[in-house]
Amino acid sequence: MSKSKLTLGSIAILAVASTLIGQAPKKGKGPGILQPQMVAETGSYSKPHGKLGEKPSEPWSATTVGAAVDRQTNPGKIVTVVGEILDFSCYLQIGKHGEKHRACAQKCFTAGQPIGLLAADGTMYMLMEEEHDPRRDGLTDFRKAAVEHASHIMEVTGTLSQHGGYSALYVHGYLKK
């Protein structure tokens, strides 16, 4: 191979690499949404369909503090996130979400599969009821709200807890009456 072909090849590789580097996500941005052609049709990231969760006065409820090791909870902060309610398992496994996946997500939620929230930047949150003992004892009904709002873009308020690359949003206010 001639020196000029090698030089041109090297320049071409550098040009492609610099273009790809320029397209990499900027620091602080989420990973992007899998299968963006699958869309939620109810609500939008700028105008959510509705709200889930009550804003608590403290990050953790009394039952969570009581259940914590030495009554010391892990760190948590109250946040509000707008995102699509989706089936965490199907999304991570095959990228499915949006209106076309709604019926499957509803079946999965009913069968006990994990509930997720997909933010506009692709950040994923696992959604769970916050109140520890009632959640454990089946005395909450957040799962019913998730079934109803599968594939809808909602505003969700709860306590954010993160560890080891995982993010969970514990939603307050779904104690059965």
C-alpha positions as CSV (number, residue, x, y, z in Angstrom):
1,M,0.0,0.0,0.0
2,S,1.4,3.4,-0.9
3,K,2.2,6.0,1.7
4,S,-0.4,8.5,0.2
5,K,-3.2,5.8,0.5
6,L,-2.2,5.1,4.1
7,T,-2.2,8.8,4.9
8,L,-5.6,9.3,3.3
9,G,-6.9,6.3,5.1
10,S,-5.6,7.7,8.4
11,I,-7.2,11.1,7.7
12,A,-10.5,9.4,6.9
13,I,-10.4,7.4,10.1
14,L,-9.6,10.5,12.1
15,A,-12.4,12.4,10.5
16,V,-15.0,9.7,11.3
17,A,-13.7,9.4,14.9
18,S,-13.9,13.1,15.5
19,T,-17.4,13.2,14.1
20,L,-18.5,10.3,16.4
21,I,-16.8,12.0,19.4
22,G,-18.7,15.2,18.6
23,Q,-22.0,13.2,18.7
24,A,-21.3,11.5,22.1
25,P,-23.7,12.5,24.8
26,K,-22.6,15.5,26.8
27,K,-21.6,15.0,30.4
28,G,-24.7,15.2,32.7
29,K,-27.1,14.0,30.0
30,G,-28.9,10.6,30.1
31,P,-28.2,7.7,27.9
32,G,-31.0,8.4,25.4
33,I,-34.2,6.5,24.7
34,L,-34.2,3.0,23.3
35,Q,-36.4,2.5,20.3
36,P,-37.5,6.1,20.0
37,Q,-39.9,5.2,17.2
38,M,-42.2,3.7,19.9
39,V,-43.9,6.7,21.4
40,A,-46.2,7.5,24.3
41,E,-49.4,9.1,22.9
42,T,-50.9,10.3,26.2
43,G,-49.1,13.3,27.7
44,S,-45.8,14.8,26.7
45,Y,-42.6,15.6,28.5
46,S,-43.6,19.3,28.4
47,K,-47.2,18.7,29.3
48,P,-47.6,15.5,31.4
49,H,-50.9,13.7,31.4
50,G,-51.2,13.9,35.2
51,K,-49.5,13.5,38.5
52,L,-48.6,10.5,40.6
53,G,-47.3,10.7,44.2
54,E,-47.7,13.1,47.0
55,K,-44.9,15.4,48.1
56,P,-44.0,14.3,51.7
57,S,-42.7,16.5,54.4
58,E,-39.8,14.1,55.0
59,P,-38.0,11.8,52.4
60,W,-38.9,8.6,54.3
61,S,-42.1,7.5,56.1
62,A,-42.2,6.4,59.7
63,T,-42.5,2.7,58.6
64,T,-39.4,3.0,56.4
65,V,-37.4,4.6,59.3
66,G,-38.7,2.0,61.6
67,A,-37.6,-0.8,59.3
68,A,-34.2,0.6,58.6
69,V,-31.1,-1.0,60.1
70,D,-30.5,0.8,63.4
71,R,-33.3,3.2,62.3
72,Q,-30.8,4.8,59.8
73,T,-32.2,5.0,56.3
74,N,-30.1,5.2,53.2
75,P,-29.8,8.7,51.7
76,G,-32.9,10.0,49.8
77,K,-34.2,13.2,48.5
78,I,-37.6,14.4,47.4
79,V,-37.8,15.0,43.7
80,T,-40.3,15.3,40.9
81,V,-39.5,13.6,37.6
82,V,-41.5,13.7,34.3
83,G,-41.4,10.5,32.4
84,E,-43.2,7.6,30.7
85,I,-44.6,4.9,32.9
86,L,-43.2,1.7,31.4
87,D,-42.5,-2.0,32.0
88,F,-38.9,-1.9,33.3
89,S,-38.3,-5.5,32.2
90,C,-39.5,-5.3,28.6
91,Y,-37.8,-1.9,28.1
92,L,-34.4,-3.1,29.3
93,Q,-34.7,-6.5,27.5
94,I,-36.1,-5.5,24.1
95,G,-36.6,-1.7,24.2
96,K,-40.4,-1.8,24.1
97,H,-42.4,1.1,25.4
98,G,-45.1,3.6,24.2
99,E,-48.7,3.1,23.2
100,K,-48.0,0.0,21.1
101,H,-46.6,-1.7,24.2
102,R,-49.3,-0.5,26.6
103,A,-51.4,-3.7,26.8
104,C,-48.2,-5.8,27.4
105,A,-47.0,-3.4,30.1
106,Q,-50.4,-3.6,31.9
107,K,-50.2,-7.4,31.9
108,C,-46.6,-7.4,33.2
109,F,-47.5,-4.9,36.0
110,T,-50.5,-7.1,37.0
111,A,-48.1,-10.1,37.1
112,G,-45.7,-8.2,39.4
113,Q,-43.1,-7.1,36.9
114,P,-41.1,-4.0,37.9
115,I,-42.6,-0.6,37.1
116,G,-40.3,2.0,35.5
117,L,-40.2,5.7,34.7
118,L,-38.4,6.8,31.5
119,A,-37.3,10.5,31.6
120,A,-36.8,12.5,28.4
121,D,-33.0,12.0,28.5
122,G,-33.3,8.2,28.8
123,T,-32.7,8.0,32.5
124,M,-34.5,5.1,34.1
125,Y,-36.1,5.0,37.5
126,M,-37.6,2.0,39.2
127,L,-40.9,3.0,40.8
128,M,-42.1,1.6,44.1
129,E,-44.4,2.5,47.0
130,E,-42.4,4.3,49.7
131,E,-44.2,3.1,52.8
132,H,-42.1,0.1,53.8
133,D,-44.4,-2.1,55.9
134,P,-47.6,-1.4,54.0
135,R,-45.8,-2.1,50.7
136,R,-44.4,-5.4,52.2
137,D,-47.8,-6.4,53.5
138,G,-49.8,-5.6,50.3
139,L,-51.5,-2.6,51.8
140,T,-50.7,-0.2,49.0
141,D,-52.3,0.3,45.6
142,F,-49.6,2.1,43.5
143,R,-49.5,-0.8,41.1
144,K,-53.2,-0.1,40.2
145,A,-52.2,3.5,39.3
146,A,-49.3,2.2,37.2
147,V,-51.6,-0.2,35.3
148,E,-54.0,2.6,34.6
149,H,-51.2,4.9,33.4
150,A,-48.9,2.4,31.5
151,S,-47.3,4.2,28.6
152,H,-48.6,7.6,29.7
153,I,-46.1,10.5,30.4
154,M,-46.7,11.5,34.0
155,E,-45.2,13.8,36.6
156,V,-44.1,11.6,39.5
157,T,-43.1,12.9,42.9
158,G,-41.3,10.7,45.5
159,T,-38.1,10.0,47.3
160,L,-35.1,9.3,45.1
161,S,-32.6,6.8,46.3
162,Q,-29.5,5.8,44.3
163,H,-26.8,3.2,44.7
164,G,-24.4,1.3,42.5
165,G,-25.8,2.8,39.3
166,Y,-29.4,2.1,40.2
167,S,-32.1,4.8,40.7
168,A,-35.4,4.2,42.5
169,L,-38.2,6.6,43.0
170,Y,-40.3,5.7,46.1
171,V,-43.8,7.1,45.5
172,H,-45.7,8.3,48.6
173,G,-49.5,8.3,49.1
174,Y,-50.8,5.0,47.9
175,L,-52.0,3.4,51.1
176,K,-55.2,1.4,50.7
177,K,-58.1,3.0,52.5
